[in-house]
Amino acid sequence: MASAEAKIEADQPEETLIWSKHVRALRAAIEARKPDALDRVKLEVAKKETEISALANRRELMAQTAMRDEARALEQIDRLEDQINRAQEALPRRMGQIDRQIARLNKQMGDLEKLTRGLRKTMLDNDIGQNPEAEMHERDKSLAGMSSDQCRAAEDIRIGYLVRAGRGFDIGARYEEPMPGGRDEIGRRRNILDERYGEFVHEMHRQRRAMCWVIDVVCENMTASDSAQRRRVAPAKVLEALAEDLQLYADRFPPLDHKSV
């Protein structure tokens, strides 16, 4: 019997083991009819009642705290839902305001388009120069020794340069024959030449080739002699470098039909 009790005690947690020993001591005192045995039991009962009361109060406090936290969380949820609802209600109104602003700006763009429509050809001609025929003639003399592909590359590069600089307002106005597809086709090809010009500049930088000869002769209509004087090199150097640059463009980009654009 004693061995069985010892086994049970060994399996119990330490606190339970201590309490079991304490109960056995109290039982032994009662069986021995010790004078203080009953008082010791009453004292233990009072201690347990105090501990139970304290734990119950603690449990109640925890429950009240949890309820308050839950109430605060619910209030926050209500506030967030209210904010979401207000935002959803305000979104169409704000988007409508933006749409009206866009419409007003588009109308203003249309007004500006009407103002410049009759001046586009003049503005483009002015971009070419004060005397475009003379300047282009001087440029053509500099390109006289170039191949047809190099001359085509020069014209493409010039148009891309003007478009990228924001000056190529009406590329179609430069050609005597009507452009198949109208202004949509003109715009498409203008965008192509703009993109090609950007890629060409990037490739020139990648190969560490100077853009100055192309800018001078092709884009700004300078003669090879003027460019050579400006850059303090021999005219032959300008023509040689320019031919290489134009051939680089011609090899990289195929020709577009209908006079380049």
C-alpha positions in Angstrom: 0.0 0.0 0.0 2.8 2.4 1.0 4.6 1.6 -2.3 1.4 2.4 -4.3 1.0 5.7 -2.6 4.7 6.5 -3.2 4.2 5.8 -6.9 1.1 8.1 -7.1 3.0 10.8 -5.4 5.9 10.5 -7.8 3.5 10.9 -10.8 1.9 14.0 -9.3 3.3 17.6 -10.0 5.4 19.1 -7.3 2.7 21.4 -6.0 0.2 18.6 -5.8 2.9 16.5 -4.0 3.5 19.2 -1.5 -0.3 19.6 -0.9 -0.7 15.8 -0.5 2.0 15.7 2.2 0.3 18.6 4.0 -3.1 16.9 3.9 -1.6 13.7 5.3 0.1 15.7 8.1 -3.2 17.4 9.0 -5.0 14.0 8.9 -2.3 12.5 11.2 -2.7 15.4 13.6 -6.5 14.9 13.7 -6.2 11.1 14.2 -3.7 11.8 17.0 -6.2 14.1 18.5 -3.7 16.9 18.8 -5.2 20.1 20.5 -4.4 22.4 17.5 -5.3 20.0 14.7 -8.8 21.4 14.2 -7.5 25.0 14.3 -4.9 24.2 11.7 -7.6 22.8 9.4 -9.8 25.9 9.8 -6.8 28.1 9.1 -6.2 26.2 5.8 -9.9 26.6 4.9 -9.7 30.4 5.5 -6.5 30.7 3.4 -8.1 28.7 0.5 -11.3 30.9 0.6 -9.1 34.0 0.5 -7.1 32.7 -2.5 -10.4 31.7 -4.3 -11.9 35.1 -3.7 -8.8 36.8 -5.0 -8.7 34.7 -8.1 -12.4 35.3 -8.7 -11.9 39.0 -8.5 -8.9 38.8 -10.8 -11.0 36.8 -13.3 -13.8 39.4 -13.1 -11.3 42.2 -13.7 -9.9 40.4 -16.8 -13.4 39.9 -18.1 -14.2 43.6 -17.7 -11.0 44.6 -19.4 -11.6 42.3 -22.3 -15.1 43.7 -22.7 -13.8 47.3 -22.7 -11.1 46.3 -25.2 -13.8 44.7 -27.4 -16.0 47.8 -27.2 -13.1 50.1 -28.1 -12.2 47.8 -31.1 -15.8 47.8 -32.2 -15.9 51.6 -32.0 -12.7 51.8 -34.1 -14.2 49.4 -36.7 -17.3 51.6 -36.9 -15.2 54.7 -37.4 -13.1 52.9 -40.1 -16.3 51.7 -41.8 -17.7 55.2 -41.7 -14.4 56.6 -43.2 -14.6 54.0 -46.0 -18.2 54.8 -46.7 -17.4 58.5 -46.9 -14.4 57.9 -49.2 -16.5 55.7 -51.5 -19.2 58.3 -51.6 -16.7 61.1 -52.3 -14.8 59.1 -55.0 -17.2 59.6 -57.9 -17.5 63.3 -57.1 -13.7 63.8 -57.0 -13.3 61.7 -60.2 -16.0 63.8 -61.8 -14.1 67.0 -60.9 -10.9 65.6 -62.5 -12.8 64.5 -65.6 -14.2 68.1 -65.9 -10.7 69.5 -65.5 -9.4 67.1 -68.2 -12.2 68.1 -70.5 -11.5 71.8 -70.0 -7.8 71.3 -70.7 -8.7 69.3 -73.9 -10.9 72.2 -75.0 -8.0 74.6 -74.4 -5.7 72.4 -76.4 -8.3 72.5 -79.2 -8.3 76.3 -79.0 -4.5 76.3 -79.3 -4.7 73.9 -82.2 -7.0 76.2 -84.0 -4.7 79.1 -83.4 -1.6 77.3 -84.8 -3.3 75.3 -87.6 -2.7 77.9 -90.3 0.8 78.7 -89.1 2.3 75.2 -89.0 3.9 75.2 -92.4 5.4 78.6 -91.8 6.7 77.5 -88.4 8.3 74.4 -89.9 9.9 76.4 -92.7 11.3 78.8 -90.1 12.8 75.8 -88.2 14.7 74.9 -91.3 16.1 78.4 -91.5 15.5 82.0 -92.6 16.5 80.9 -96.2 15.6 77.2 -96.2 16.3 76.6 -99.9 19.7 78.1 -99.7 20.6 76.4 -96.4 19.4 73.0 -97.6 21.3 73.5 -100.9 24.5 74.1 -98.9 23.9 71.0 -96.9 23.2 69.0 -100.0 26.6 70.1 -101.3 28.2 68.6 -98.2 26.2 65.4 -98.8 27.0 65.3 -102.5 29.5 62.5 -102.1 27.2 60.4 -99.9 25.4 57.2 -101.0 21.6 57.2 -101.4 21.3 55.3 -98.1 23.4 57.9 -96.3 21.3 60.7 -97.8 18.2 58.9 -96.7 19.6 58.5 -93.2 20.4 62.3 -93.1 16.8 63.2 -94.0 15.4 60.7 -91.4 17.8 62.0 -88.7 16.9 65.6 -89.4 13.2 64.9 -89.1 13.7 62.9 -85.9 15.8 65.8 -84.5 13.1 68.4 -85.3 10.3 66.3 -83.8 12.3 65.5 -80.7 13.1 69.2 -80.3 9.4 70.0 -80.5 9.7 71.8 -83.8 8.4 69.3 -86.3 4.8 70.5 -86.2 3.7 69.3 -89.7 6.1 66.9 -91.4 3.5 66.1 -94.1 3.6 69.8 -95.2 7.2 69.2 -96.5 6.1 66.9 -99.3 4.3 67.9 -102.5 2.4 64.6 -103.0 -0.4 63.6 -100.6 0.5 61.2 -97.9 -1.5 57.9 -98.1 -3.5 57.4 -94.9 -3.6 61.2 -94.2 -2.5 62.7 -90.9 -2.7 59.5 -89.0 0.0 58.0 -91.2 2.1 61.1 -91.0 1.9 61.0 -87.2 2.8 57.3 -87.1 5.9 57.8 -89.3 6.9 60.9 -87.4 6.8 58.9 -84.2 8.9 56.2 -85.8 11.5 58.7 -86.8 11.5 60.2 -83.4 12.1 56.8 -81.8 14.8 56.0 -84.3 16.6 59.2 -83.6 16.6 58.4 -79.9 18.0 55.0 -80.5 20.6 56.4 -82.9 21.8 58.9 -80.3 22.0 56.1 -77.7 24.0 53.9 -80.1 26.3 56.8 -80.9 27.0 57.4 -77.2 27.4 53.6 -76.6 30.1 53.6 -79.3 31.6 56.8 -77.9 31.1 58.6 -81.3 30.6 62.3 -81.3 27.2 63.6 -82.5 28.6 67.1 -83.4 29.0 66.4 -87.2 25.5 65.1 -87.5 24.1 68.0 -85.5 26.1 70.6 -87.5 25.6 69.4 -91.0 22.4 67.3 -91.0 20.3 69.0 -88.3 21.5 72.6 -88.4 22.2 72.8 -92.2 25.8 73.9 -91.7 28.3 73.2 -94.5 31.2 70.8 -93.8 33.6 73.7 -94.0 31.7 75.7 -91.4 31.5 72.7 -89.1 35.2 72.1 -89.6 36.0 75.7 -88.7 33.7 75.6 -85.7 35.2 72.3 -84.4 38.8 73.3 -85.5 39.3 70.2 -87.6 39.9 69.6 -91.3 36.8 69.5 -93.6 37.8 66.0 -94.8 37.6 64.9 -91.1 34.0 66.2 -90.9 32.9 64.4 -94.1 34.6 61.2 -93.2 33.1 61.0 -89.7 29.7 62.2 -91.1 29.7 59.4 -93.7 30.4 56.8 -91.0 27.7 58.1 -88.8 25.1 58.2 -91.5 26.1 54.7 -92.6 25.6 53.5 -89.0 22.1 54.8 -89.1 21.4 53.4 -92.6 22.6 49.9 -91.6 20.6 50.0 -88.3 17.2 51.2 -89.7 15.5 50.2 -92.9 14.0 52.9 -95.1 10.4 54.1 -94.8 8.4 54.4 -98.0 6.9 57.5 -99.5 9.9 59.9 -99.3 11.2 58.9 -95.9 8.1 59.8 -93.9 
